[in-house]
Amino acid sequence: MGAFSRLASRLIASSSLLLVTACAGHRVELRSEARDVEFRTLKGEVLGGSPLILEGEKLAKVRQADGRVAVRVSAPGQLSRELILDVHGEDVHELKLSAEDQAAFRNDVLPQNKVAVNGLVRELFEIQGLILARKTDAAQKALTAFIEHYPTIAAGYVFQANLFLLAGRRQEARLQLMRARAIDSGDSTIQRMLASVEEAK
């Protein structure tokens, strides 16, 4: 190993030691009553469940350049949260997660993702306009890309069903509507379209 490589290795080792040393004496405890809660680093590495004790090397993994701690917390049926926390010494944080329902989506998700949501809605309107104008090739191209990007959005499969109906492909339209219903079983429009297609068989 050359002199430069040895020096670089020592610097890396020293910086790692400094990071861990800087975290020494600090302890962060994260608690949540949510069932099967899981904490991860922002890069996706699993840290553990609740209660999670962050200290030493584990604390160093989530320590940011500004000294704060950043983790992501999730649980089945709950909205995931990204937490940025100040560290003072022996810290304890009780965390509450919001259920994945329409109220939580309206109050929490939409305000935090306005640009992305408006972009998604704009794409849907553009596809709808192409379908209404009977520009089926352009609509199919745009819709294929939309479904690839947003495979869990029921509207994409509803629009695909519309295209199949325009082409007289009722069985394929029915399959698309069934996929949409599997994603959003409470959508009355999907139910009506599916009933109409099945009656016409």
C-alpha positions as CSV (number, residue, x, y, z in Angstrom):
1,M,0.0,0.0,0.0
2,G,1.4,3.4,-1.0
3,A,1.9,6.3,1.3
4,F,-1.1,8.1,-0.1
5,S,-3.3,5.0,0.3
6,R,-2.2,4.6,3.9
7,L,-2.9,8.2,4.7
8,A,-6.3,8.0,3.1
9,S,-7.1,4.9,5.2
10,R,-6.0,6.6,8.4
11,L,-8.2,9.7,7.6
12,I,-11.2,7.5,6.9
13,A,-10.6,5.6,10.1
14,S,-10.1,8.8,12.1
15,S,-13.3,10.4,10.7
16,S,-15.3,7.3,11.6
17,L,-13.9,7.4,15.1
18,L,-14.7,11.1,15.4
19,L,-18.2,10.5,14.3
20,V,-18.8,7.7,16.8
21,T,-17.0,9.7,19.5
22,A,-19.2,12.7,18.8
23,C,-22.2,10.5,19.4
24,A,-20.8,9.2,22.7
25,G,-22.9,10.4,25.6
26,H,-25.9,10.9,23.4
27,R,-28.9,8.5,23.5
28,V,-32.1,8.8,21.5
29,E,-35.1,6.5,22.3
30,L,-37.9,6.3,19.7
31,R,-41.2,4.8,20.8
32,S,-44.5,4.1,19.0
33,E,-47.7,2.3,19.9
34,A,-48.3,1.4,16.2
35,R,-48.3,-2.4,15.6
36,D,-45.2,-3.8,13.8
37,V,-43.6,-0.4,13.6
38,E,-40.2,-0.4,11.8
39,F,-37.5,2.3,11.8
40,R,-35.0,2.6,9.0
41,T,-32.2,4.9,7.9
42,L,-33.0,7.3,5.0
43,K,-31.1,4.9,2.8
44,G,-33.4,2.0,3.8
45,E,-31.3,0.1,6.3
46,V,-33.5,-1.5,9.0
47,L,-32.7,-0.2,12.5
48,G,-35.3,-2.1,14.5
49,G,-38.8,-1.9,16.0
50,S,-40.2,0.0,19.0
51,P,-38.7,0.9,21.3
52,L,-35.6,1.8,19.3
53,I,-32.5,2.9,21.2
54,L,-30.0,4.9,19.2
55,E,-26.6,5.3,20.7
56,G,-23.0,4.7,19.7
57,E,-22.5,3.3,16.2
58,K,-26.3,3.0,15.6
59,L,-26.7,6.7,16.4
60,A,-23.8,7.5,14.1
61,K,-25.6,5.8,11.2
62,V,-28.5,8.3,11.4
63,R,-26.6,11.4,12.4
64,Q,-26.7,14.1,9.8
65,A,-24.0,16.7,9.0
66,D,-25.9,19.3,11.1
67,G,-25.9,17.0,14.1
68,R,-29.6,16.1,13.9
69,V,-30.9,12.5,13.6
70,A,-32.9,11.5,10.6
71,V,-35.0,8.2,10.4
72,R,-37.9,6.9,8.5
73,V,-40.7,5.1,10.4
74,S,-43.5,2.9,9.0
75,A,-46.1,0.4,10.1
76,P,-48.8,-1.6,8.3
77,G,-51.9,0.5,7.6
78,Q,-50.1,3.7,8.7
79,L,-48.6,6.6,6.8
80,S,-44.9,6.5,6.7
81,R,-43.0,9.4,8.3
82,E,-39.6,10.9,7.9
83,L,-38.3,12.3,11.2
84,I,-35.6,14.9,11.6
85,L,-34.8,15.3,15.4
86,D,-32.5,17.5,17.4
87,V,-30.2,15.6,19.8
88,H,-29.8,17.1,23.3
89,G,-28.5,14.3,25.4
90,E,-30.8,11.6,26.7
91,D,-33.8,12.1,24.4
92,V,-37.1,10.1,24.3
93,H,-39.6,10.6,21.5
94,E,-43.2,9.2,21.5
95,L,-44.3,9.0,17.9
96,K,-47.8,8.8,16.6
97,L,-48.6,7.6,13.0
98,S,-51.7,8.5,11.0
99,A,-53.9,5.8,9.5
100,E,-53.8,5.4,5.7
101,D,-57.4,6.7,5.1
102,Q,-58.9,9.5,3.1
103,A,-58.7,12.1,5.9
104,A,-55.0,11.3,6.4
105,F,-54.3,11.5,2.7
106,R,-56.2,14.9,2.5
107,N,-54.6,16.4,5.6
108,D,-51.1,14.9,5.5
109,V,-50.1,13.5,2.1
110,L,-51.6,16.1,-0.3
111,P,-50.2,19.2,1.4
112,Q,-46.7,17.7,1.4
113,N,-46.8,16.5,-2.2
114,K,-48.7,19.2,-4.0
115,V,-46.4,19.3,-7.0
116,A,-46.4,15.5,-7.6
117,V,-50.2,15.2,-7.1
118,N,-50.9,18.0,-9.5
119,G,-48.6,16.4,-12.0
120,L,-50.4,13.1,-11.7
121,V,-53.8,14.7,-12.1
122,R,-52.6,16.7,-15.1
123,E,-51.4,13.4,-16.8
124,L,-54.8,11.9,-16.2
125,F,-56.6,14.8,-17.8
126,E,-54.3,14.7,-20.8
127,I,-55.1,11.0,-21.3
128,Q,-58.8,11.6,-20.9
129,G,-58.7,14.4,-23.5
130,L,-56.9,12.1,-26.0
131,I,-59.6,9.4,-25.4
132,L,-62.4,11.8,-25.8
133,A,-60.8,13.1,-29.1
134,R,-60.5,9.4,-30.2
135,K,-56.8,9.8,-30.6
136,T,-56.4,6.3,-29.4
137,D,-52.8,5.7,-30.4
138,A,-51.5,8.7,-28.5
139,A,-53.8,7.9,-25.6
140,Q,-52.5,4.3,-25.5
141,K,-48.9,5.5,-25.5
142,A,-49.5,8.0,-22.7
143,L,-51.5,5.5,-20.7
144,T,-48.9,2.7,-20.9
145,A,-46.3,5.1,-19.5
146,F,-48.8,6.3,-16.8
147,I,-49.5,2.7,-15.6
148,E,-45.9,1.9,-15.6
149,H,-45.1,4.9,-13.4
150,Y,-48.3,4.5,-11.2
151,P,-49.3,0.8,-11.1
152,T,-51.4,1.3,-8.0
153,I,-53.6,4.1,-9.3
154,A,-57.0,2.6,-10.3
155,A,-57.8,5.4,-12.8
156,G,-55.1,4.1,-15.2
157,Y,-56.9,0.7,-15.6
158,V,-60.3,2.5,-15.9
159,F,-58.9,4.5,-18.8
160,Q,-57.4,1.4,-20.3
161,A,-60.8,-0.3,-20.1
162,N,-62.3,2.7,-22.0
163,L,-59.8,2.3,-24.8
164,F,-60.6,-1.4,-25.0
165,L,-64.3,-0.6,-25.1
166,L,-63.8,1.8,-28.0
167,A,-62.0,-1.0,-29.8
168,G,-64.8,-3.4,-29.1
169,R,-62.6,-5.6,-26.8
170,R,-65.1,-6.1,-24.0
171,Q,-63.4,-9.0,-22.3
172,E,-60.1,-7.2,-22.0
173,A,-61.9,-4.1,-20.8
174,R,-63.6,-6.3,-18.1
175,L,-60.2,-7.5,-16.9
176,Q,-58.9,-4.0,-16.6
177,L,-61.9,-3.0,-14.6
178,M,-61.4,-5.9,-12.3
179,R,-57.9,-4.8,-11.7
180,A,-59.1,-1.3,-10.9
181,R,-61.7,-2.7,-8.5
182,A,-59.0,-4.8,-6.7
183,I,-57.2,-1.5,-6.1
184,D,-60.2,0.6,-5.2
185,S,-63.2,-1.5,-4.3
186,G,-65.2,1.5,-3.1
187,D,-65.3,3.3,-6.4
188,S,-68.9,3.4,-7.6
189,T,-67.8,4.4,-11.2
190,I,-65.8,1.2,-11.5
191,Q,-68.6,-0.9,-10.2
192,R,-71.1,0.7,-12.7
193,M,-68.7,0.2,-15.6
194,L,-68.0,-3.4,-14.7
195,A,-71.7,-4.2,-14.3
196,S,-72.4,-2.6,-17.7
197,V,-69.7,-4.6,-19.4
198,E,-70.8,-7.9,-17.8
199,E,-74.5,-7.2,-18.8
200,A,-73.4,-6.8,-22.4
201,K,-71.7,-10.1,-22.6
